[in-house]
Amino acid sequence: MTPTKTLIQIQSFIETLVGLSLSNEQNFPATHGNARGTFEITVNNAAEMSVALRNVAYREIFHELEKARCFNLKMLDGALISFRYRFLREAISEHSLCYFPSPDLEHFQNEPDIYMDDEVYADIIARNIVAFPVRFDFNSSPERFVDVHHPYSHLTLGQYENCRIPVCSPIGPLAFGGFILRSFYNTAYQKYSDRIPASASFFENTITENERKILHLVCGE
């Protein structure tokens, strides 16, 4: 998938969620560089994303990102979604795709009747839900890669430092967006699935044979 197609997918996903009233705040992606050289698709104040890697309370991470408007989409329940990609000579070299749910769900869960009829809230009003971040990372650098232990493409759940679930390839924006909607906003997804764009374009596989032997995620195969 090319840099241009990647950018178009991000823009399409944002426009769709805004049009469906699933997001009430949004920042369209910023770009830097040249699509035939070094090209980056990023978010506002991208430097603030480093807070997500610090050893601080999740609530602090979330509110710093929110304050800096370091997101592409803010869902109606407060969750933040961001897309960042870097390409080198039209080949993907890095990405970080993040979902940061709001740590403040009490007002939804304490008065569930208010939100029962709104699809975006239907999946978060149960009191036993625990909000946790989701991040898909990719880096093409051989120096950072360690077979099985640090895959080129991997999924991290809940900010656990050594949680790196192998993923078959880099993840495109629509594949990531669809995963988030199906997993965490399934009621809304089922209602609007015919209006949510899906991708027929995927990146080349980077998973190794050893990583295929353990639990891993497959996309587009």
N, C-alpha and C positions, 0 to 999 in steps of 0.2 A: 504494500500500500504506500502511495506516494505522500510527500508532505502536504501537497494541495488537497488530496482526498481526505487526509487526516483532519486538516483544518475545516474543511466543509462538513465533515461528520460532527465535529464539536459544535459548530454554529447551528447545524440542523437540530441537534439534540437540545441545545439551549432554547432555540425558537419553539420547538415542540412543547417542552415543559412549561414555558411561559404561556403559550397559547392554550394549554390545557389547564391553566391556573394551578399547577402543581408547584410552581416556584413563584415567589413574590419579590425576589431580589436576584439580580444577575449581573455578571460582568463578562462581556464577550472577550475572547482570547486576544492577547497581544502577541505580535510576532517580531522576531529579530533576525537579521541576517538575510541570506539569499538561499532560495530553495535549492539551487544547484551547488551550494557550498555548505556552510554551516547555517542551519536554520532552526530556530527555536519557536515553539508555540507555548505560551506561558500565561500566567495569571497576574493580576495586580499585585504589586509588592511581593514578588516571588521569593525574595530573600527571607521573608518572614516564615516561609515554609520550614526553615531549619528548626523552628521551635518544636516541630513534630518529632524531631529526633532527640530532643533533650530529655533528661531524666527529671521531669517535673510532672505534677498532677495533670491528668487528662483535662480536667475542667479549665486549668490555666492555659493549656495548649489551645483548646477550643476557643476560648474567649480572646486570646491574642490573635488568632487567625480571623475571627469574626470582626474584631476591632480594626484590623488592617485591611479588611475587605479582600482577603487573600483566598478568593473562591470564584468559581464560575457560576455556581448556582447555590442559592439558599432556599431550601425547601420550606414549605409552610410550617413544618414542625421544627424548623430551626437548623436542620442538618445542612452541612456544607459539602459540596461536591466540586472537585477541581481536576483539571486535565493539564498535564505538562509533558511535552514531547521535545526531543532534540534529534535532529537529523544531520548526517554528514554525507555530502554528495548524494543526496536523495535516499540514503539508506538510514534506517532508524538506528540511533546509537544509545538512546536512553528514554525512559518515560517514568513518570510517577503519577498514578491515578488514585485519587483519595476520596474516601467517604468518611466524614466526621459527623456522626449523629450528635444531636444536642444532648449535653449531660443533664439538662433541666427538663425532664419529662413529667415531673410531678404534677404540674398544673393540668396536663392532659389526663393523667391516670387518676387524679383525685376527683375529677368531674367528667367521667367518660360519656355521660348522656349528652353533653353539649356537642361532642364531636362524632357521635355515632353515625350521623347521616353524611358525613364528609369522608369520601374515600381515602384521602391522603392520610387521615388519622386512624383509620380502622385497624391498622396493623401495629399500632404503638400504644394503645390505651390499656393493654393488659398490665397489671401491676408486677408481673414476674419478668418483664422485659428488662434486660440490662444493655444499655447503650455501649457499643464498642466500635472503634475505628477499623476501617478496612482499607488496605493499600496494595495495589499492584505495582511492582517495581520491575524495571528492566534496565540492564546495562550491558552493552556489548563488549566491554573491556575484558580481555583474557586475564588481566592481572587481578580483577576482582572476582572472577569466576572460580568456584571450587565445586567440583562435581558432587552432586547431592546436597552438600552442606550450604552452598551459596549459588544456586542456579542462575543462569543469565536472566530468566524471567521467573518471578515468584510472587506469591501472595502472602501478605503478613496480616495477621488478625490480632487486634487488641494491643498493639504496640509491643508485643513480646519480641525481644531482641533477636532471638534465635528461631522465631517462627518464620520459616521460608518454605512454603508449600510450592513445589515445582509447578510451573505452568508451561504448556507446550510451546508457547511463542509469545512475543510481545502482544499486547491487547489493544485493539482498536477502540476508539471512543464510543461507538454505538454498541459494541459488545460489552464494554464496561458499564455503560449507562443502562443497558437492558438487564444486566446482572443485578445492579443495585435496585432497580425498580421491581424486578421479579422477586428478589429476596426480601426486601424491606418495605415495599409498598405494593404488595401483590394484589390487594383489592383494587387499587387504582389501575395497576397494570392490566388486570383482566378486563376492566371496563374500557380502557383506551388502547388496548394492544394493537388494534387495526390502524391506529393513528400514530403510533410510536415507530419511528424508522428503525429498520434492521439493516445489518451490514452483510453484503455478499463479498466484501474485500477483507482479506486477512494478511497478516505478516507471515513470513516464512518461519518454520519451526526452528527452535533453538534447544529443545530438550534433548538430553542424552539418553543412551540406552539404560544406564544405571538409574536415572531418574524416572524412567518409564516403569521400572520394577517396583517402585514405591507409590503410595497414594499421590496422585497428581491431578491437575486440571487440564482438560482438553478443550480447545476452541477452534471450530472451523475445519475439523478433520472429518 
